Amino acid sequence: MKLADRIAIVTGAAKGMGRDICLALAGEGAHVVLAARDAPPLEAVAREVEAAGRRALVVPCDVARPRWSAWSPAPARPSAAAWTSW
């Protein structure tokens, strides 16, 4: 495993090429932080990463919008417990 116990952060991880990258990284031994706007598809990819024996942390966010605005709700943040379990 080339990436054994390394941590990879993948944006756009919910579907398509991002999902495939997450699974490839997990297949090479990396734990994966999954970031995208929609949480439900991220959760599905996280289950696939975990099925490969690696850890997955879901972070719903919009990386194109670094600042929150009144017309866009703040993204959910992972709990402190999620970060410390890594």
C-alpha positions in Angstrom: 0.0 0.0 0.0 1.7 3.2 -1.2 -0.4 5.5 1.0 -0.7 3.5 4.1 -2.2 5.6 6.9 -1.8 8.9 5.1 -4.7 11.3 5.1 -6.1 12.6 1.8 -8.5 15.5 1.4 -10.8 15.2 -1.6 -13.1 18.0 -2.8 -16.0 17.2 -5.0 -15.9 13.7 -3.4 -19.7 13.0 -3.6 -19.8 11.6 -7.1 -18.1 11.0 -10.4 -14.4 11.5 -10.6 -14.2 12.7 -7.0 -15.8 9.4 -5.8 -13.5 7.4 -7.9 -10.5 9.2 -6.5 -11.6 8.6 -2.9 -12.0 4.9 -3.6 -8.6 4.7 -5.3 -6.9 6.5 -2.4 -8.6 4.2 0.1 -7.5 1.2 -2.0 -3.9 2.4 -1.7 -4.3 2.7 2.1 -5.1 6.3 2.7 -7.8 7.6 5.1 -10.0 10.1 3.3 -11.6 13.4 4.2 -14.6 13.8 1.8 -15.7 17.3 1.0 -18.7 18.4 -1.2 -21.9 20.4 -1.0 -24.4 17.5 -0.4 -24.0 15.3 2.7 -26.1 12.3 1.6 -23.9 11.3 -1.4 -20.8 11.9 0.8 -22.2 9.6 3.4 -22.6 6.9 0.7 -19.0 7.3 -0.5 -17.8 7.3 3.2 -19.4 3.9 3.7 -17.6 2.6 0.6 -14.2 3.9 1.9 -14.9 2.3 5.3 -15.8 -0.9 3.6 -12.3 -0.8 2.1 -11.0 -0.8 5.7 -10.0 2.9 5.8 -11.4 5.8 7.9 -13.6 8.5 6.3 -14.6 11.9 7.6 -17.5 13.7 5.8 -17.3 17.5 5.6 -20.2 19.0 3.8 -19.1 22.4 2.4 -18.8 24.6 -0.6 -15.1 25.3 -1.3 -16.1 27.9 -3.9 -17.7 30.0 -1.1 -15.1 30.7 1.6 -17.3 33.2 3.3 -20.9 32.6 4.4 -23.5 35.0 3.4 -27.1 35.8 4.5 -28.5 33.9 1.5 -26.5 30.8 2.0 -26.7 28.8 5.3 -23.5 28.0 7.0 -22.3 24.5 6.2 -22.4 21.8 8.9 -19.2 21.4 10.8 -17.8 18.1 12.0 -18.0 17.7 15.7 -14.9 17.9 17.9 -15.3 14.2 18.5 -15.0 13.5 14.8 -11.7 15.4 14.5 -10.2 13.8 17.7 -11.1 10.3 16.6 -8.6 10.6 13.8 
